[in-house]
């Protein structure tokens, strides 16, 4: 839809950004189209919907596709005008990868610690535990 609205708006800057995203990052744009548009279409099949492992894999693939879409948005806007090496495509450096892994290395244990010390219990279950709760069975 972004490409359609960029083309339909008639704004030359918007058309340039869409053209740059589609031309310079063709494998990535094709990848996120396939990953987060085509992959969920398998959910029309009942066997796929009822298999927990396949559902988990589809959710991971769709998340990767959404990440690729954000990557194209950020990289296209960064490398067009503001990059010192004008006209060159952005290539992630070693430090970019290290920052990403450091973020994951820090956020995942924090998430697990949060779940450990503040367990996720539904409000309905808490209401049934309380002595003054009136539960109809």
C-alpha positions in Angstrom: 0.0 0.0 0.0 2.9 2.4 0.7 4.1 2.0 -2.9 0.6 2.7 -4.2 0.0 5.8 -2.1 3.5 7.0 -2.9 2.7 6.7 -6.6 -0.9 8.0 -6.3 0.0 11.1 -4.3 1.8 12.7 -7.1 4.5 14.0 -4.8 7.8 13.7 -6.6 9.8 13.2 -3.3 7.5 10.4 -2.3 7.8 8.7 -5.7 11.5 9.0 -5.5 11.7 7.4 -2.1 9.4 4.5 -3.3 11.5 4.1 -6.4 14.7 4.1 -4.4 13.3 1.5 -2.0 12.2 -0.8 -4.8 15.3 -0.4 -7.0 18.1 -0.3 -4.5 16.7 -2.9 -2.1 14.9 -5.2 -4.5 15.8 -8.5 -2.6 14.7 -7.0 0.7 11.5 -5.6 -0.6 10.7 -8.9 -2.3 11.6 -10.7 0.9 9.3 -8.7 3.1 6.5 -8.9 0.6 6.8 -12.7 0.6 7.3 -13.0 4.3 4.6 -10.9 5.7 2.0 -10.9 2.9 2.2 -14.4 1.4 3.1 -16.4 4.5 -0.1 -15.6 6.4 -2.2 -16.9 3.5 -1.3 -20.4 4.6 -3.7 -19.8 7.6 -6.6 -20.4 5.3 -5.8 -24.1 5.5 -7.3 -25.8 8.5 -4.4 -28.3 9.1 -2.0 -25.3 9.2 -4.2 -23.5 11.7 -4.5 -26.5 14.0 -0.7 -27.2 14.1 0.9 -25.3 16.9 4.5 -25.6 15.5 3.5 -24.3 12.1 1.6 -21.4 13.7 4.7 -20.6 15.7 6.9 -20.7 12.5 4.5 -18.5 10.6 4.6 -15.9 13.5 8.4 -15.9 13.4 8.4 -15.5 9.6 5.9 -12.7 9.7 7.9 -10.9 12.4 11.0 -11.2 10.2 9.1 -9.7 7.3 7.9 -6.8 9.5 11.5 -6.2 10.6 12.6 -6.2 6.9 9.9 -3.6 6.1 11.2 -1.3 8.8 14.7 -1.9 7.7 13.8 -0.7 4.2 12.0 2.4 5.5 14.9 3.4 7.7 17.7 2.6 5.3 16.1 4.2 2.3 15.5 7.5 4.2 19.1 7.4 5.6 21.1 6.7 2.4 19.3 9.0 0.0 20.2 12.5 1.2 22.0 12.5 4.5 24.7 9.9 3.8 28.2 11.3 3.4 28.9 8.9 0.5 26.0 10.1 -1.6 24.5 7.5 -3.9 26.0 4.5 -2.0 23.7 2.0 -0.4 23.8 1.6 3.4 25.7 -1.5 4.5 25.3 -2.5 8.2 28.7 -2.5 9.9 30.1 -4.8 12.5 29.1 -2.3 15.2 25.5 -2.2 14.0 25.3 -6.0 14.5 26.9 -5.8 17.9 24.4 -3.1 19.0 21.6 -5.3 17.9 22.9 -8.4 19.7 23.6 -6.3 22.8 20.0 -5.1 22.8 18.7 -8.7 22.4 21.2 -10.0 25.0 19.9 -7.4 27.5 16.2 -7.3 26.8 15.6 -11.1 26.7 16.9 -11.8 30.2 15.0 -8.7 31.5 11.8 -10.1 30.0 12.5 -13.5 31.6 13.2 -11.9 35.0 10.0 -9.9 34.7 8.0 -13.0 34.0 9.8 -14.8 36.9 9.2 -12.2 39.6 5.8 -10.9 38.3 4.1 -14.0 36.9 1.6 -13.6 34.2 -1.7 -14.7 35.7 -5.1 -13.8 34.2 -7.5 -11.7 36.3 -10.1 -14.4 36.0 -7.8 -16.9 37.7 -7.0 -14.4 40.5 -10.7 -13.8 41.1 -11.3 -17.5 41.6 -8.5 -17.8 44.2 -9.8 -15.0 46.5 -11.9 -16.2 49.4 -14.7 -13.6 48.8 -15.0 -14.6 45.1 -18.4 -15.9 44.0 -17.7 -18.3 41.2 -20.7 -19.9 39.4 -20.1 -23.4 38.2 
